[in-house]
Amino acid sequence: MKTAGLFLLLTILCCAKDVIGFQKLSPDQHYARFKERAASRRLEENIGRVFYPIKYGADPKGGSDSSDAIRKAIEDAFKVQHNKHMLQGVNDLGGVIIDLQGGDYKINNPISFPANGGANVVIQGGSLRASDKFPNQCSLVQLWSPATPREGHENSPCKSHENVTKNNSLDVYYEDITFRDILFDSKHRGGGILAVNAVRIRIDNCYFKGFTTVGILVERGHEVFISSSFLGQIETIGGDKKEKDFSGTAISLAGNDHAVTDVAIFSAAVGILLLGQANILTGVHCYNKATTFGGVGILGKTPCAQTRIDNCYMDYNSIVLEDPKEMLITNTFFLGDGNVKLKAVEGEVHGLTIVNNIFSGNDAEVSIVKLDQSHTKFQKVGQVTIDNNVVSKMVLKATKARKSVAGKGKKWRVDFESLLVFHDLVTHVDYSLYVKNKNKNNVTVTVPAHAITSIKNNTVVVEATEEVDGVVSVAVDQYLAPGETNHLH
């Protein structure tokens, strides 16, 4: 009907021009002129550097594939400016916006950003859903230049095959790109966003669902900030009957200096996988898969180091760290037997601090910090502080402990094995012997000579030269300062 009305209007205009003496044009000529003017209007609308994929043929109702149309809109957006740069060789596009206009788009193929990259870009406002033709193992959106290698992905169907040469010495092709207010539905075929060697990227107020690989996968790069977002393989608010079958990883940070802030992860086998250094996690709520089903809230694998986990919420799942180095866990709440597991791979723990956290269990005999030494033993332990944690219905573990024993005799044994994290690793001891100054016959008692005679298996033995009725108080720790030797071990 719209086409018929259009041709009727063109016919009327044609007749009017004949009446007033204008050149007569055929309906086909009028229609060609109409399309030309429509195209010019589209260009005029894009002068403001806002690009609308709908105008490129994207279907906002999800009836047909929109991946090519969205990609074309992005490609045009990346051509608006070439005379300004941010990082060396990365075009500063001046704040260009790709506006999805609240559309719900079907995606047959990964939306790969132009290989030569750009910066100062916003993509906003809509839903991207994988179709049943979407290639498995790929991500819906990819910041991945063919010039950037990924081991094991040389022949990947996910990779853009554009010809590109390295355009800078930093191997960075994308900078200052913001994704906001977007739903990424991978429909159980792959992932959401892949960012390789991208810097200063924002993923804000987004929702990721249906991923089977990784919801957000960051490889290398620098300062990718993920905030105010939700990630889950399936829709649930906890206690799901299929929880034991959850798979995939919500967020993987395989690089340095990234941040995850105010994010909820509600279903996945692994909430956040850490494979880099100096990352920050704060305000993260993980209830993705319970520890009893084999899930992990936060998993730090080598070379993970120097990461700060602050003010998070481990909801029936745990933090697992392999050979942790220079890491901080603080102000975090662990519910339902959630705890911290230290796994020995090379057998070294260095600079680990776990303080000021709250652990709330379910009457189970679960330690707040547990060692996994099934592969090897922890042989090198230095600058480790686990202390000042609040514990309810779980087993308290720390690297500092105080204890007193009382009784009449010449020897007192003070056993700290159930309180300390590491076996047979007391590094410092302070003790005192309190002797009652009068015996039962009201005779003043002489304080005998006394000393520590054994420190083994986290048990301190104090002996006196004479039998007395006394109280021995002992304080121990397992902290070794830089360069310090454990003379007690």
C-alpha positions in Angstrom: 0.0 0.0 0.0 2.8 2.4 0.8 4.5 1.7 -2.6 1.2 2.3 -4.4 0.6 5.5 -2.5 4.1 6.7 -3.4 3.7 6.1 -7.1 0.3 7.8 -7.0 1.9 10.8 -5.4 4.7 10.8 -8.0 2.1 10.6 -10.8 0.3 13.6 -9.3 3.5 15.6 -9.1 4.3 14.6 -12.7 1.0 15.9 -14.0 1.4 19.1 -11.9 4.7 19.8 -13.5 3.2 19.3 -16.9 0.5 21.9 -16.1 2.9 24.6 -14.9 5.5 23.9 -17.6 8.1 21.8 -15.9 10.0 19.0 -17.6 8.0 15.9 -17.8 9.6 12.8 -16.1 8.5 9.2 -16.2 7.4 7.4 -13.0 10.7 5.5 -13.0 12.6 8.7 -13.2 10.6 10.2 -10.4 11.2 7.1 -8.3 15.0 7.2 -9.0 15.0 10.9 -8.0 13.1 10.0 -4.8 15.6 7.4 -3.8 18.5 9.8 -4.5 16.9 12.4 -2.2 16.2 9.8 0.5 19.8 8.8 0.4 20.9 12.3 0.7 18.6 12.8 3.7 20.3 9.7 5.3 23.7 11.3 4.8 22.4 14.5 6.3 21.2 12.6 9.3 24.6 11.0 9.7 26.4 14.4 9.6 25.7 14.5 13.3 27.7 11.3 13.5 24.8 9.1 14.7 24.4 6.0 12.6 21.2 3.9 12.6 21.5 0.3 11.5 17.8 0.2 10.7 18.6 2.6 7.8 21.0 0.1 6.5 18.3 -2.6 6.4 18.6 -4.1 9.9 15.3 -5.6 11.0 14.4 -4.3 14.5 11.8 -7.0 15.0 14.2 -9.8 14.6 12.5 -11.4 11.6 15.6 -11.5 9.3 19.3 -11.4 9.7 20.7 -8.0 10.7 24.4 -8.8 11.1 25.5 -7.4 7.7 23.4 -4.2 8.1 24.8 -3.5 11.6 28.3 -4.2 10.3 27.8 -1.8 7.4 26.6 0.9 9.8 29.7 0.4 11.9 32.0 0.5 8.9 30.5 3.8 7.7 30.9 5.2 11.2 34.5 4.2 11.2 35.1 6.2 8.0 33.9 9.6 9.3 37.3 10.9 10.2 40.9 10.0 9.5 42.9 13.1 10.4 42.9 12.7 14.2 44.3 10.0 16.4 44.3 8.8 20.0 46.9 6.0 20.4 49.4 5.8 17.6 47.6 4.7 14.5 44.1 4.5 16.1 41.6 6.9 14.5 39.8 9.3 16.8 36.3 9.2 15.4 35.1 12.2 17.5 32.4 10.5 19.5 30.5 8.7 16.8 27.4 6.8 17.9 25.9 3.6 16.5 22.3 3.7 17.8 20.4 0.4 17.8 17.2 2.4 18.5 15.8 -0.3 20.9 15.6 -2.9 18.1 15.7 -6.7 18.7 18.1 -8.0 16.0 18.8 -11.5 14.7 22.5 -12.2 14.2 23.7 -14.9 11.8 27.4 -14.0 11.9 29.7 -12.3 14.3 29.7 -8.5 14.1 33.4 -7.7 13.7 34.6 -4.2 14.0 36.7 -2.8 11.1 40.1 -4.3 11.2 42.1 -1.1 11.1 40.2 0.0 14.2 39.1 3.3 15.7 38.4 5.1 18.9 35.9 7.4 20.6 32.8 5.3 19.7 29.5 4.4 21.4 27.3 1.5 20.5 24.0 1.6 22.4 20.4 0.7 23.0 19.1 -2.6 21.7 19.2 -6.4 21.7 21.5 -8.8 19.7 20.4 -12.4 19.5 22.2 -15.3 17.9 20.2 -17.1 15.3 20.2 -20.9 14.8 22.8 -20.3 12.0 25.2 -18.4 14.2 28.6 -20.3 14.3 29.3 -22.2 17.5 32.2 -21.0 19.7 32.1 -17.4 18.3 31.1 -14.2 20.0 28.3 -11.9 18.9 30.5 -8.8 18.8 34.3 -9.0 18.1 36.9 -6.3 18.6 39.5 -8.5 16.9 41.8 -7.4 14.1 43.2 -10.1 11.7 46.5 -8.5 12.4 46.3 -9.6 16.1 47.2 -13.3 16.5 45.3 -15.6 18.8 46.9 -18.9 19.5 44.8 -21.8 18.3 42.4 -19.6 16.3 44.3 -19.3 13.1 41.5 -20.9 11.1 38.7 -19.9 13.3 35.3 -19.3 11.6 34.9 -16.4 14.0 37.8 -14.4 12.6 37.4 -11.5 10.2 39.3 -12.2 7.0 39.9 -8.6 5.9 43.3 -7.8 4.6 45.0 -5.5 7.1 48.5 -4.4 7.9 49.8 -3.5 11.3 49.0 0.1 11.7 50.9 0.9 14.8 53.8 -0.2 17.0 51.5 -1.1 19.9 49.4 -3.7 18.2 46.3 -1.9 19.4 43.4 -1.3 17.0 40.5 -0.3 19.3 40.4 2.4 22.0 37.7 4.2 23.9 34.8 2.2 22.6 31.6 2.0 24.8 28.9 -0.7 24.8 25.9 0.4 26.8 22.3 -0.6 27.4 22.6 -3.7 25.2 21.3 -7.3 25.7 23.6 -10.0 24.3 21.7 -13.3 23.8 24.1 -15.9 22.5 21.3 -18.5 22.4 23.6 -21.2 23.7 25.9 -21.1 20.7 28.9 -19.1 21.8 29.8 -15.9 23.6 28.8 -12.2 23.9 31.8 -9.8 23.4 35.4 -10.7 22.5 38.0 -7.9 22.9 41.6 -8.6 21.8 44.3 -6.0 22.4 41.7 -3.3 22.9 42.3 -0.5 25.4 40.0 1.7 27.5 36.9 -0.2 26.6 33.6 0.3 28.6 30.9 -2.3 28.9 28.2 -0.6 30.9 24.7 -1.5 31.9 24.6 -4.6 29.6 23.0 -8.0 30.0 24.6 -11.3 28.8 22.7 -14.5 28.6 22.8 -17.8 26.8 26.6 -18.0 26.5 28.2 -21.4 26.3 31.8 -20.3 26.0 32.5 -16.9 27.6 30.1 -14.0 28.1 32.8 -11.4 28.0 36.3 -12.5 26.9 39.1 -10.0 27.2 42.5 -11.0 25.9 45.5 -8.8 26.6 44.7 -5.2 26.1 44.5 -2.6 28.9 41.8 -1.1 31.1 38.6 -2.8 29.9 36.0 -1.7 32.4 32.9 -3.9 32.9 30.3 -2.3 35.2 26.6 -2.4 36.2 25.9 -5.5 34.2 24.3 -8.9 34.6 25.6 -12.2 33.2 24.0 -15.7 33.2 23.9 -18.7 31.0 20.2 -19.3 31.8 17.6 -17.1 33.5 17.4 -17.9 37.2 17.5 -16.1 40.6 19.1 -19.0 42.4 18.3 -22.5 43.5 17.8 -23.7 39.9 17.1 -27.4 39.4 19.6 -27.4 36.5 22.4 -25.6 38.5 24.7 -28.6 38.5 24.7 -28.5 34.7 25.7 -24.9 34.4 28.7 -24.5 32.1 30.8 -21.7 30.5 32.5 -18.7 32.0 30.8 -15.4 32.5 33.9 -13.1 32.4 37.5 -14.0 31.4 40.2 -11.4 32.0 43.3 -12.7 30.2 45.2 -9.5 30.5 46.3 -6.7 32.9 44.7 -3.7 34.6 41.1 -4.5 33.9 38.2 -3.8 36.3 34.8 -5.4 37.0 32.5 -3.3 39.2 28.9 -3.8 40.4 28.3 -6.9 38.4 26.0 -9.9 39.2 26.7 -13.3 37.8 23.8 -15.6 38.2 24.5 -18.8 36.2 27.8 -20.2 34.8 30.3 -22.8 35.8 32.9 -20.1 36.5 31.9 -16.6 37.4 35.2 -14.7 36.7 38.4 -16.3 35.4 41.5 -14.3 36.1 44.6 -14.9 33.9 46.4 -11.7 34.2 47.8 -9.2 36.7 46.7 -6.0 38.5 43.0 -6.5 37.9 40.3 -5.1 40.2 37.0 -6.8 41.2 34.6 -4.8 43.5 30.9 -5.1 44.2 30.7 -8.5 42.3 27.9 -10.9 43.3 28.6 -14.5 42.3 25.8 -17.1 42.6 26.6 -18.8 39.4 27.1 -22.4 40.5 27.4 -23.7 44.0 30.7 -25.1 45.2 29.0 -28.3 46.1 28.2 -28.8 42.4 31.8 -28.0 41.4 31.2 -24.3 40.6 33.7 -21.5 41.2 32.8 -17.8 41.8 36.3 -16.4 41.1 39.1 -18.5 39.7 42.6 -17.1 39.6 45.0 -19.2 37.5 48.7 -18.7 36.8 49.9 -16.0 35.9 47.2 -14.3 37.9 48.8 -11.9 40.4 48.4 -8.5 42.1 44.6 -8.6 41.9 42.4 -6.9 44.4 39.0 -8.5 45.3 37.1 -6.0 47.5 33.5 -5.8 48.8 32.2 -8.8 46.8 29.6 -11.4 47.6 30.4 -15.1 47.2 26.9 -16.7 47.4 27.3 -20.5 48.0 30.5 -20.5 45.9 34.2 -20.0 46.4 37.3 -18.1 45.4 40.0 -20.5 44.1 43.5 -19.2 43.6 46.5 -21.1 42.1 49.8 -20.2 43.6 48.6 -16.7 44.6 51.0 -13.8 44.5 50.5 -10.3 45.8 46.7 -10.6 46.1 44.2 -9.1 48.4 40.7 -10.3 49.5 38.9 -8.0 51.8 35.5 -6.8 52.9 33.9 -9.7 51.1 30.9 -11.8 52.3 30.9 -15.6 51.9 27.6 -17.3 52.3 26.6 -21.0 52.5 30.1 -22.5 53.1 31.7 -20.3 50.4 35.4 -20.0 51.2 38.9 -19.4 49.8 40.8 -22.3 48.3 44.5 -22.1 47.7 45.7 -24.6 45.1 49.4 -25.5 44.9 50.6 -25.8 41.3 54.3 -24.8 41.7 53.9 -24.7 45.4 54.4 -21.0 46.2 52.3 -18.4 48.0 53.7 -14.9 48.2 52.1 -11.6 49.4 48.6 -12.9 50.0 46.3 -11.0 52.3 42.8 -12.2 53.4 41.4 -9.9 56.0 38.2 -8.3 57.3 35.8 -10.7 55.6 32.6 -12.4 56.8 32.1 -16.1 56.4 28.7 -17.6 57.2 28.2 -21.4 56.8 25.6 -24.1 57.3 26.9 -26.0 60.3 29.3 -27.9 58.1 32.9 -28.5 59.1 34.2 -26.3 56.3 37.3 -24.2 56.7 37.2 -20.5 55.7 40.6 -21.1 53.9 41.4 -24.5 52.5 44.6 -25.8 51.0 44.5 -28.0 47.9 47.9 -29.8 47.8 46.8 -32.8 45.8 49.3 -31.9 43.0 52.2 -30.7 45.2 52.9 -29.1 48.6 53.2 -25.4 49.3 57.0 -25.2 49.8 57.5 -21.4 49.7 55.2 -19.3 51.8 56.0 -15.6 52.4 54.2 -12.4 53.4 50.9 -14.2 54.0 48.4 -12.6 56.3 45.0 -14.3 57.0 43.4 -12.6 60.0 40.6 -10.6 61.5 37.8 -12.4 59.7 34.4 -12.9 61.2 33.2 -16.6 61.1 29.9 -18.2 61.8 29.2 -22.0 61.6 32.5 -22.6 59.8 36.0 -23.5 60.9 38.2 -20.5 61.6 41.6 -20.5 59.9 44.3 -17.8 60.1 48.0 -17.2 60.0 47.9 -15.7 63.5 46.6 -17.4 66.7 46.6 -17.1 70.5 45.9 -19.8 73.0 46.3 -20.6 76.7 46.5 -23.9 78.6 46.4 -24.3 82.3 47.4 -27.1 84.7 49.7 -28.4 87.3 52.9 -29.9 85.9 56.3 -29.4 84.3 55.2 -29.5 80.7 52.4 -27.7 78.7 51.5 -28.5 75.1 49.7 -25.8 73.1 48.3 -27.1 69.8 47.5 -24.6 67.0 47.1 -27.1 64.1 43.3 -26.6 64.0 43.7 -22.8 63.8 46.5 -22.2 61.4 46.3 -22.4 57.6 49.7 -24.0 56.8 50.9 -27.2 58.4 54.0 -27.2 60.5 54.9 -23.6 59.7 55.2 -21.5 62.8 57.6 -18.6 62.2 57.3 -16.5 65.4 56.3 -17.3 69.0 55.6 -15.2 72.1 54.7 -16.9 75.3 54.4 -16.3 79.0 54.1 -18.6 82.1 51.9 -17.5 84.9 52.5 -19.3 88.2 50.2 -19.1 91.2 52.3 -17.6 93.9 51.1 -19.8 96.7 50.3 -23.5 96.9 47.4 -25.2 98.8 49.4 -25.0 102.1 49.8 -21.2 101.6 53.5 -21.5 100.9 55.0 -19.1 98.5 56.0 -20.8 95.3 59.3 -20.1 93.5 59.0 -19.5 89.8 61.1 -22.2 88.1 63.2 -21.7 85.0 61.2 -22.4 81.9 61.6 -22.4 78.1 60.1 -23.5 74.8 61.5 -26.9 74.1 59.7 -27.8 70.9 57.9 -26.2 67.9 56.6 -29.0 65.7 53.4 -29.7 63.7 52.2 -26.3 64.8 52.4 -27.4 68.4 54.4 -25.4 71.0 55.8 -27.2 74.0 56.8 -25.2 77.1 58.7 -27.0 79.9 59.7 -25.9 83.5 62.4 -27.2 85.8 59.9 -27.8 88.6 56.3 -28.7 88.8 54.0 -25.7 89.3 50.4 -24.8 89.0 50.5 -22.4 86.0 49.0 -21.0 82.9 50.9 -20.9 79.6 49.8 -18.3 77.0 51.2 -18.5 73.5 50.9 -16.3 70.4 52.2 -17.6 67.1 52.1 -16.5 63.5 53.1 -17.8 60.0 54.3 -14.5 58.5 57.7 -14.2 56.9 58.9 -10.7 56.0 61.0 -10.2 52.8 64.4 -11.6 53.3 63.5 -13.2 56.7 64.6 -16.7 57.5 62.4 -19.0 59.5 64.7 -20.0 62.3 62.0 -22.1 64.0 61.3 -24.5 61.1 
